[in-house]
């Protein structure tokens, strides 16, 4: 079938092409009954606007900014590369994606970076920190007409449009079940290491993990969580102290990044493969340790899916079209050495 055009809609509604254009773009000066006739014609003909033509008519590209953390976080590097690949594909659709890097563990620095973003932005995708100044900056951007989506870690109390990431509470519960099943009937202590308890994803993972362990694995004692700011060297020092302080440690759950530091500490202690180790994200270094057996299981969120989803959601919001919720749901993937791709 031939594609329905604006001319077809105008003919069906009995109005001029200019009137149809005014109705589609919500401009004033059209009688309510005429608007109704045009909308009815659109519905009958199942007219779908040419979105690329609409972007050309705007006279400028959509501009989206991606705000990512500084540092050597392997997953964040992977996420950035996926965003850059997405940006290259979207260039042909009049969409420009640029990048800002900031220490997301510093709430004031992150808020300042958001406040200094260009005034002509259409959308922002950002890794969020649960901090009052960051929440205020997100609301300021939204009030300015910028669509904001959060990545990996959410800020649900703000006016952000959407969260792109896994259900982190469910991820923590999954980690507890995996660790408990790997341990079997062993009893002992379990250590948790997080990047920061100001990151909502880390808090939710901790809460889900502790809830399952307390209810289903009473022979395991969850130790107070320790923070390593997702830095390999800091996490290594935290893990070394954990292993030294608790000779009866039987499991470690790394809530965030810095997994290489825990691997180094386990290797140095001679307890690799003895201590059950659950971590996050199928990065190349983590993949090697999973196959080697130092990591027992990985809980993963697909970085490519996240980048593409964020771009689709931002674009849909700017063009006033609905998203497909199932398409934008980021799944929890579980990898062991036997199913690693």
C-alpha angles and dihedrals in degrees: 000000000000116000114261111247136201087254089059091052092048092050092047092049095042094235137112125274089245091057092052089050091051092050094048092050095043095241122163126248100065120115115242092240090053091050088052092050092050092047091049090051090050091052095046093049093039089229116192117193118236098247095194091052088050091054091050089052090055090067095225141058125260107254120211125181123207114206112202134169125264119234138064101297103150094207092051090050089052091048091050092051090051090051090050090051089049090049091054092053093047094051088084090056096057092258121130121197120192133175141235123188122203140154098267091191088067107075096193092048092049092048091049091050090052092048091052096052115122115281094230096061119132098193146002130207111194144172101236134217119204096240130130094235091050092049090051092049091051091051090047091054091048092049087052089058097259117138110229126197123181122224130211093338122047139217102201095170091066133075093258113144102226145350118233110199146072127294095269095192088057090046091057091048089050091051091053093050092048093048093046092050093047091051093050108184097345117125129205143090130323124205125211123201121189135179094229136334087225088072108088094210090058093048092049092048091050092049094049092046095050093046093057095043093050092049103037107022107043092163090067122082116207110214122217110283118257126209127226104167090236089282117138095220095046092045090050091055091047092050092047090054091047092052093045095048096048119042088175093059108135103170145025128198114194104205095190138009132309092085092148089064092056091047090053092049093048092049092049092049092051090234100108110132089016093074111058108234125197119183143164136256132026098243119157094259092047090048090057092050091047091055090043090054101240089110112050099194140357127212108209141191115198108247093197092052090049094052094047092044093051091051092048093048094049092048093046091051092052093048096043096239125134123253125229102245095204091052092053098046109112110219128219108241121198120204130187125173091269097059102032109134 
